[in-house]
Amino acid sequence: MLSEQDKAVLDFERSAWLIPGPKSEAIQEQLAMSPTKYYQMLRSLADDPHASEYDPMTVRRLQATSRREKLRRSQASGDA
């Protein structure tokens, strides 16, 4: 089950592109957490089936982003 904070993070991520100014400032102002904590929560929520039920589009986007980052890291380490 998702906490209210989990839902707030997903809601924020869904509409973050609409917020003017730096995302890090908006995270601190609207969610009262550090950007580091925010991104840790996002990574965790990307693997949470409850999060997928709550906001499937946002979670799919997070999962796709995670896959791209993993692929990019593996290619970079293979090139070394």
C-alpha positions in Angstrom: 0.0 0.0 0.0 1.3 3.4 -0.9 1.8 6.1 1.7 0.5 9.6 1.2 4.1 10.7 0.7 4.5 8.0 -2.0 1.4 9.3 -3.8 2.7 12.9 -3.4 6.0 12.0 -5.1 4.2 10.2 -8.0 1.8 13.1 -8.4 4.7 15.6 -8.4 6.7 13.6 -10.9 3.7 13.3 -13.2 3.4 17.1 -13.4 6.9 18.2 -12.7 7.4 19.4 -16.3 4.7 22.0 -15.8 6.6 23.6 -12.9 8.7 26.7 -13.8 12.2 26.9 -12.4 14.6 24.3 -11.1 13.0 21.0 -10.3 15.3 20.6 -7.2 13.8 23.8 -5.7 10.3 22.6 -6.3 11.0 19.3 -4.7 12.2 21.0 -1.6 9.4 23.5 -1.5 6.4 21.3 -2.4 7.5 17.9 -0.9 9.7 19.1 2.0 12.5 16.6 1.1 15.9 16.7 -0.5 16.2 15.9 -4.2 18.4 12.9 -3.2 15.6 11.5 -1.1 13.1 12.2 -3.9 15.0 10.3 -6.5 15.6 7.4 -4.1 11.9 7.2 -3.6 11.2 7.3 -7.3 13.6 4.4 -8.0 11.8 2.4 -5.3 8.3 3.3 -6.5 9.3 2.2 -10.1 9.4 -1.4 -8.8 6.3 -1.2 -6.6 3.2 -2.8 -8.0 1.0 -0.5 -5.9 2.6 2.5 -7.5 1.9 1.0 -10.9 -1.7 0.6 -10.0 -1.9 4.2 -8.7 -0.2 5.8 -11.7 0.7 3.4 -14.4 1.9 5.9 -17.0 4.3 7.6 -14.6 5.7 4.3 -13.4 6.2 3.0 -16.9 8.1 6.2 -17.8 10.3 5.7 -14.7 11.0 2.1 -15.6 11.9 3.0 -19.2 14.2 5.7 -17.9 15.8 3.2 -15.5 16.4 0.7 -18.3 18.0 3.4 -20.5 20.3 4.5 -17.6 21.3 0.8 -16.9 22.0 0.3 -20.6 24.1 3.5 -20.8 26.1 2.5 -17.8 26.8 -1.0 -19.1 27.9 0.3 -22.5 30.2 2.8 -20.8 31.8 0.2 -18.6 32.2 -2.1 -21.6 34.0 0.6 -23.6 36.6 1.1 -20.8 
